[in-house]
Every structure is written in C-alpha cells, then in structure tokens.
Amino acid sequence: MSSQKFASLRYTALRLGLLVGCFAVVWVLCYVHVIPLGVGNSNLVWMILLALILSAPLSWVLLRKQRDAMSEQIVERVDRAKAKMAADAGQEDAVQ
C-alpha cells in the first residue's frame, strides 16, 4: 500500500521532470542551431511547444507503470467513496 500511497504525486513529478528534460534537449538543439529558433520573438514559445509535443508520447511509453499505479489509487478512492455514500444512504433509509 505504501508504494501506491503517493502514486499520483510520483506520476506528476515524473511527468514534469520529463517535460523539463525535453525542454533542456530542445534548448540545446536550438542553441547549437540543429533545429530552427522560430520567428521573431517566438523562440521560447516554440521551444515549450516542441518540448510538450516530445514529452507526451515519451511519457505514454516510459511512465506506464506509474500511470497504472495512479489509476489503481484513484479507483480505490472512488470505490471507498461509493461505499460510504451507499452506507450513508442506507442509514438515512433506516432512520425514516
């Protein structure tokens, strides 16, 4: 249970780290003129968009285990909330 306790936080941190890593790679490639810098003052926007486009499929492949652990954690929470709501509804019916 402790490995799944912070699954959402772990997935989010890894996803953000992957985005930062992709941004660093894009920045280096722009700095050494391997890829174009953009038009006018759009350089930062271009690099952010390219990093987002690169990090999305990478996270889909590389973070599969963390995403599955996070979904299990969410399903457990939803199931507990549904059970609690059903128990509360049963108590209300019993009181009336």
N, C-alpha and C positions, 0 to 999 in steps of 0.2 A: 504494500500500500504506500510506503514512503517513496518509492520510485515514481509513483503516479501523483503524489501529493502536489507537486509543483509542475505538472506536465504542461499546462498552458503557459506558465511563465517561462519555462525552459524552451518551448517551441517558439514563443515570441522573441526571446533573446537570441536564439539561433537564427531565426529569420532576419532579424535586424542586423546581426553580425554578418550574415551572408550578403545582405544589401550593402553594408559598409565595405565589405571586401570587394564586391563587384564594382562599387564606385571607385575604390582605390585603383583597381586594374584599369578601369576606363580612364581615370585621370592620368595614369602613367602613359597609357596608349595615346591620349591626346597630347600630353606633354612632349613625347618623342615624335609626334606627327605621324603616327601609324594610322590613326583614324582622323577624320576632319574635326576641326574645332567647333564648327557651327557657323552661323551667320551673324555678324554684328556682335551684340552683347548676349546672345543666346547660349553661350558656351556652358554655363552652369546648368541651365535647364536641359540642354542636350545631354550632358553627362549624367544627370539624375535620371532622365527618361531611359537612357540606354542601360544604366545600372538596374533600373526596375525591370526592364524587359529581359535582361540577362539573369537576374536573380529569381524570377518567377519559375521558369522550368527547372532551374537548379534546385530550388527548394522543394519542388514537387518530387524530385528524384532523391535528393540527399536527405531530406527530413521526413521521410515516410514513417519511420518508427516513432519519432516524436509526435507526428501528426496523429497516428493511430492511438498512442497513449493519451493524447489530449482529448480525442473523441471519446475514448472509454471513460475518461474522467467526467466529461460533460454528460454522457449517457447515465452514469451512476448518479450524478446530481439531479438530473431530470427525473429519474426513476424514484429517488427519495422524495422529491417534491411532490410527485404524483401520488405516492403512497401516503404522504402526510395530508394532502388535500382530501384524499378518499377517506382517511381516518377522521378528519375533521367533519366531513360531510356526514359520515356515519354517526358521529356524536350529536350533530345537530338534529338528525332524524330521530335519534333515540330520545332526545330531550322533548321534542314536540309531541 
